[in-house]
Amino acid sequence: MRMQYTNTLNNKSIIGIMRRFCSNIEPRLTEHGSRVAYIVFRMLHKAGFCSAMDLRDLCLLAHIHDIGAYKTEEISRMLQFETQNVWGHCSYGYLFIRYFSPLKKLAPAILFHHSAWNSLEGQAELTSSIKDTAQIIHIADRIDVSMSVEGKSWKDTRDSLIKGRGTAYAPHLVDLAVKLDLTQPIEEEQRVDPDYFDFLTSIPLSTEETTDYLKMLVFLIDFRSSYTATHTITTTSISYELGLLLDLPESQINQILCGSLLHDLGKIAIPMEILEFPGKLSSQAMSIMMTHVDLTEEIFGGAIDETIQRISLRHHEKLDGSGYPRGLTARELTVMERLVAIADIISALTGKRSYKDSFPKEKITTILTNMKNASLLDSSIVDLTIENLDMILDATADRCKPILDVYARLNEEYESLHQLHNTEEKLQFILSLQDPELEPVWP
């Protein structure tokens, strides 16, 4: 049985979550991606260029086309009109979207979304669809940077596109772009245009696609560090096993799965020096760390089912009221919320850090018992956890291994790809890649 993490989110909700999530990393990139997606829509919507579903996916891809910059820290260089070395974020973005998004078939377009047309046109191994997709994003990207970053008029921007027709840009796509007539700032055009969001929400994502987009955001958080690469799947797996042991109904297990999946979205805004600090955090650093729960709530933006939201936001609460952020007590915390809080603690204890290895079972048992005796954790769930800890940890290790394997592979391939310096070499490299034998396994 494939568990359904959530069926309560529509396209607009997903886009809103993705937008708010990314704005907690770098607002310039968030707004840039949103505007580029809108330009893509305006270019293609009435042109009969592709199907409505393909256009929806292309707009979603445009929203996250610079996703690799969150890892490679190329943000400032990337937002210059004449970029010097953009291969870093293009390479990581390509691999990340290939392995960890529902848009994997379009991933090569991300690798080449800064490539000139005269370097793509003759590449026989690339399909015309991928070439066009890369160029559409490239042209939309350049339009936004020209107008929104450099402050140029539409006329000057259009003249630049025409000048690059046939060299930097595909002629047939320039012909579409120059028809835009962007008389207002792009964000204003987007704000007053009702067609764009109506279009995106008119073609619903499947439940599986919705879940995969949420998982994509989770991987973006966890993959910031090798020490957190499997934190969320570990928490989710342990929560799932505990839900089964408690014989909870399928509907509640689904809520637990979704709540645990999303519980740390706000950590995307926490500086790495705090997340990876080797030891006990100072009071000031701890105050910053604690904000990740409120940030998670902001990212949800009211789009998450209330029960799922409470599960996510209460994973640091304690039964005696000493937890955060609300200082809730036992009578205010449901079984599902208590369960995920325990799973999150075990995930942290089993995780490796720069200053510690994974704690052995005996130490985990001791810590959980002490917290139970101090009235911090639910005693019945702790007892059930300890009784079945070997089984829980073994099942979780099995689920984590494929993700660790793909994570390691992604980083190795990124290093190799980043060392290549021209379109031909990069194309030959990606053609040599094979999909992982084991896909990431979630409950």
MODAJO-V704162 format. One record per residue. RES is the residue in one letter. PSI is psi in whole degrees, 0 to 359 (999 if undefined). D_FIRST is the distance of its C-alpha to the first C-alpha in Angstrom with 2 decimals. Layout:
((RES & PSI & D_FIRST) (RES & PSI & D_FIRST))
This chain:
((M & 130 & 0.00) (R & 119 & 3.81) (M & 141 & 6.19) (Q & 112 & 9.28) (Y & 320 & 12.25) (T & 142 & 14.83) (N & 22 & 15.92) (T & 359 & 19.48) (L & 131 & 21.06) (N & 181 & 23.08) (N & 317 & 24.89) (K & 320 & 27.92) (S & 316 & 26.10) (I & 315 & 24.46) (I & 319 & 27.89) (G & 317 & 29.55) (I & 315 & 27.29) (M & 318 & 27.81) (R & 312 & 31.53) (R & 324 & 32.02) (F & 308 & 30.03) (C & 330 & 32.22) (S & 341 & 35.38) (N & 352 & 35.05) (I & 303 & 35.62) (E & 101 & 38.36) (P & 326 & 39.31) (R & 318 & 41.35) (L & 322 & 38.38) (T & 309 & 36.26) (E & 321 & 39.00) (H & 311 & 39.77) (G & 320 & 36.23) (S & 317 & 36.18) (R & 320 & 39.55) (V & 317 & 38.71) (A & 320 & 35.67) (Y & 319 & 38.02) (I & 318 & 40.64) (V & 314 & 38.15) (F & 313 & 37.32) (R & 322 & 41.03) (M & 321 & 41.82) (L & 342 & 39.31) (H & 314 & 38.43) (K & 11 & 41.32) (A & 350 & 42.07) (G & 25 & 39.71) (F & 326 & 38.71) (C & 172 & 34.97) (S & 164 & 32.37) (A & 320 & 31.32) (M & 319 & 27.78) (D & 323 & 29.34) (L & 321 & 31.79) (R & 312 & 29.15) (D & 323 & 27.46) (L & 321 & 30.94) (C & 318 & 31.84) (L & 320 & 28.77) (L & 318 & 29.70) (A & 325 & 33.25) (H & 322 & 32.23) (I & 22 & 30.95) (H & 338 & 33.27) (D & 25 & 34.98) (I & 332 & 31.94) (G & 339 & 33.37) (A & 336 & 36.43) (Y & 337 & 34.59) (K & 324 & 34.39) (T & 358 & 37.68) (E & 46 & 39.95) (E & 20 & 41.69) (I & 308 & 41.71) (S & 316 & 45.47) (R & 324 & 46.23) (M & 331 & 43.51) (L & 19 & 45.04) (Q & 144 & 48.33) (F & 316 & 49.15) (E & 93 & 50.41) (T & 146 & 47.86) (Q & 314 & 49.02) (N & 96 & 45.95) (V & 4 & 42.58) (W & 332 & 40.77) (G & 302 & 39.26) (H & 331 & 37.03) (C & 318 & 36.46) (S & 311 & 35.29) (Y & 320 & 32.94) (G & 317 & 31.64) (Y & 311 & 30.97) (L & 318 & 29.02) (F & 313 & 27.03) (I & 325 & 26.07) (R & 315 & 25.34) (Y & 336 & 22.92) (F & 35 & 21.54) (S & 163 & 21.65) (P & 358 & 20.40) (L & 28 & 24.02) (K & 330 & 24.21) (K & 337 & 25.97) (L & 0 & 28.76) (A & 319 & 29.13) (P & 332 & 32.37) (A & 330 & 34.05) (I & 322 & 33.73) (L & 325 & 35.48) (F & 22 & 38.33) (H & 359 & 38.55) (H & 10 & 41.95) (S & 142 & 43.26) (A & 152 & 46.28) (W & 321 & 46.15) (N & 349 & 48.82) (S & 343 & 46.67) (L & 326 & 43.56) (E & 320 & 45.21) (G & 5 & 46.15) (Q & 97 & 42.88) (A & 334 & 41.93) (E & 342 & 38.63) (L & 134 & 37.34) (T & 157 & 36.28) (S & 329 & 38.34) (S & 316 & 35.31) (I & 319 & 34.77) (K & 314 & 38.51) (D & 318 & 38.67) (T & 315 & 35.74) (A & 317 & 37.38) (Q & 322 & 40.71) (I & 314 & 39.49) (I & 321 & 38.13) (H & 312 & 41.31) (I & 315 & 43.60) (A & 321 & 41.83) (D & 313 & 41.84) (R & 325 & 45.56) (I & 315 & 46.38) (D & 316 & 44.85) (V & 318 & 46.51) (S & 313 & 49.79) (M & 315 & 49.82) (S & 329 & 47.86) (V & 313 & 48.84) (E & 349 & 52.21) (G & 21 & 53.29) (K & 157 & 54.48) (S & 166 & 55.04) (W & 322 & 53.08) (K & 313 & 56.18) (D & 322 & 56.39) (T & 315 & 52.68) (R & 318 & 52.92) (D & 323 & 56.00) (S & 320 & 54.16) (L & 316 & 51.39) (I & 320 & 54.05) (K & 325 & 55.86) (G & 5 & 52.75) (R & 121 & 52.01) (G & 344 & 51.58) (T & 288 & 51.62) (A & 326 & 49.21) (Y & 146 & 47.43) (A & 128 & 46.46) (P & 316 & 49.14) (H & 335 & 46.91) (L & 328 & 44.82) (V & 320 & 47.95) (D & 327 & 49.17) (L & 318 & 46.17) (A & 321 & 46.48) (V & 352 & 50.19) (K & 358 & 49.62) (L & 316 & 47.78) (D & 64 & 50.92) (L & 91 & 49.56) (T & 341 & 52.45) (Q & 164 & 50.83) (P & 143 & 48.94) (I & 318 & 45.44) (E & 330 & 43.79) (E & 318 & 46.12) (E & 317 & 45.34) (Q & 320 & 41.62) (R & 322 & 42.23) (V & 2 & 44.16) (D & 106 & 42.09) (P & 342 & 39.67) (D & 328 & 38.29) (Y & 301 & 36.31) (F & 329 & 33.74) (D & 319 & 33.71) (F & 312 & 32.78) (L & 326 & 29.96) (T & 354 & 28.38) (S & 344 & 29.01) (I & 95 & 26.25) (P & 145 & 22.99) (L & 148 & 20.41) (S & 163 & 16.86) (T & 321 & 14.37) (E & 318 & 13.15) (E & 318 & 16.89) (T & 312 & 17.66) (T & 319 & 15.26) (D & 325 & 16.71) (Y & 320 & 20.19) (L & 318 & 19.71) (K & 324 & 18.50) (M & 316 & 21.60) (L & 320 & 23.82) (V & 316 & 22.40) (F & 326 & 23.15) (L & 324 & 26.55) (I & 304 & 27.30) (D & 330 & 26.06) (F & 0 & 27.63) (R & 334 & 31.05) (S & 143 & 31.57) (S & 339 & 30.44) (Y & 342 & 30.44) (T & 9 & 27.74) (A & 332 & 25.58) (T & 19 & 22.56) (H & 313 & 23.46) (T & 317 & 20.79) (I & 328 & 17.81) (T & 312 & 19.44) (T & 316 & 19.83) (T & 318 & 16.28) (S & 314 & 14.93) (I & 318 & 17.51) (S & 318 & 16.82) (Y & 312 & 13.14) (E & 320 & 14.37) (L & 322 & 17.15) (G & 320 & 15.16) (L & 317 & 13.33) (L & 328 & 16.83) (L & 358 & 18.33) (D & 40 & 15.96) (L & 151 & 15.59) (P & 158 & 13.87) (E & 322 & 10.65) (S & 320 & 13.17) (Q & 324 & 15.13) (I & 321 & 12.50) (N & 319 & 11.82) (Q & 319 & 15.62) (I & 316 & 16.02) (L & 313 & 13.83) (C & 318 & 15.90) (G & 318 & 19.08) (S & 326 & 18.86) (L & 321 & 18.03) (L & 4 & 21.20) (H & 338 & 23.42) (D & 21 & 25.83) (L & 324 & 26.39) (G & 344 & 30.02) (K & 348 & 30.66) (I & 338 & 31.21) (A & 357 & 34.67) (I & 128 & 35.59) (P & 144 & 38.05) (M & 327 & 37.02) (E & 338 & 40.09) (I & 315 & 38.74) (L & 327 & 35.14) (E & 16 & 36.52) (F & 129 & 39.61) (P & 75 & 40.40) (G & 196 & 40.97) (K & 134 & 41.41) (L & 148 & 41.63) (S & 165 & 44.86) (S & 323 & 44.87) (Q & 315 & 45.14) (A & 322 & 42.24) (M & 324 & 40.13) (S & 321 & 40.98) (I & 315 & 39.67) (M & 319 & 36.48) (M & 340 & 35.89) (T & 347 & 36.05) (H & 335 & 32.61) (V & 313 & 31.13) (D & 324 & 33.46) (L & 323 & 32.84) (T & 317 & 29.10) (E & 320 & 30.00) (E & 319 & 32.34) (I & 322 & 29.73) (F & 318 & 27.42) (G & 31 & 30.43) (G & 7 & 29.20) (A & 354 & 26.24) (I & 141 & 23.56) (D & 138 & 22.49) (E & 318 & 24.95) (T & 316 & 22.64) (I & 319 & 20.72) (Q & 317 & 24.17) (R & 321 & 25.53) (I & 316 & 22.78) (S & 317 & 23.58) (L & 353 & 27.32) (R & 18 & 27.86) (H & 353 & 26.54) (H & 9 & 30.20) (E & 152 & 31.50) (K & 153 & 32.85) (L & 333 & 33.48) (D & 5 & 37.25) (G & 6 & 37.44) (S & 359 & 38.22) (G & 187 & 35.20) (Y & 161 & 35.02) (P & 351 & 35.25) (R & 350 & 35.95) (G & 41 & 37.00) (L & 158 & 34.81) (T & 177 & 35.16) (A & 318 & 33.01) (R & 344 & 33.48) (E & 357 & 32.09) (L & 124 & 28.87) (T & 169 & 25.74) (V & 318 & 23.49) (M & 320 & 20.83) (E & 319 & 23.68) (R & 320 & 25.13) (L & 312 & 21.91) (V & 326 & 21.47) (A & 319 & 25.21) (I & 318 & 24.95) (A & 320 & 22.09) (D & 321 & 24.30) (I & 314 & 27.23) (I & 320 & 25.54) (S & 317 & 24.39) (A & 321 & 28.05) (L & 327 & 29.37) (T & 348 & 27.31) (G & 145 & 28.14) (K & 146 & 31.12) (R & 175 & 33.96) (S & 337 & 37.27) (Y & 2 & 38.99) (K & 153 & 36.58) (D & 175 & 34.06) (S & 136 & 30.86) (F & 142 & 31.96) (P & 163 & 31.62) (K & 319 & 29.66) (E & 320 & 32.95) (K & 321 & 33.91) (I & 316 & 30.57) (T & 317 & 30.93) (T & 315 & 34.51) (I & 315 & 33.80) (L & 318 & 31.05) (T & 316 & 33.39) (N & 320 & 36.29) (M & 325 & 34.40) (K & 313 & 33.32) (N & 335 & 36.95) (A & 9 & 38.16) (S & 35 & 36.07) (L & 326 & 34.07) (L & 157 & 30.58) (D & 121 & 28.97) (S & 320 & 30.26) (S & 322 & 27.58) (I & 321 & 24.74) (V & 315 & 26.96) (D & 317 & 27.70) (L & 322 & 24.06) (T & 311 & 23.45) (I & 320 & 26.48) (E & 328 & 25.66) (N & 21 & 22.30) (L & 320 & 23.35) (D & 312 & 23.28) (M & 317 & 19.68) (I & 313 & 18.71) (L & 323 & 20.92) (D & 315 & 19.85) (A & 322 & 16.12) (T & 320 & 17.34) (A & 321 & 19.81) (D & 322 & 17.32) (R & 328 & 15.42) (C & 329 & 18.87) (K & 313 & 20.51) (P & 322 & 19.20) (I & 318 & 20.24) (L & 321 & 23.54) (D & 314 & 24.14) (V & 323 & 23.69) (Y & 314 & 25.70) (A & 319 & 28.48) (R & 316 & 28.46) (L & 314 & 28.70) (N & 322 & 31.69) (E & 316 & 33.38) (E & 326 & 33.05) (Y & 314 & 34.32) (E & 319 & 37.38) (S & 315 & 38.08) (L & 322 & 37.59) (H & 339 & 39.69) (Q & 346 & 42.56) (L & 145 & 42.90) (H & 8 & 45.31) (N & 164 & 45.23) (T & 317 & 42.98) (E & 313 & 43.55) (E & 317 & 42.61) (K & 322 & 39.45) (L & 314 & 38.40) (Q & 325 & 38.96) (F & 312 & 36.97) (I & 333 & 33.83) (L & 337 & 34.13) (S & 348 & 34.07) (L & 144 & 30.76) (Q & 145 & 27.68) (D & 147 & 24.13) (P & 143 & 22.57) (E & 328 & 21.01) (L & 121 & 18.25) (E & 153 & 16.55) (P & 131 & 16.05) (V & 121 & 12.87) (W & 161 & 11.60) (P & 999 & 9.29))
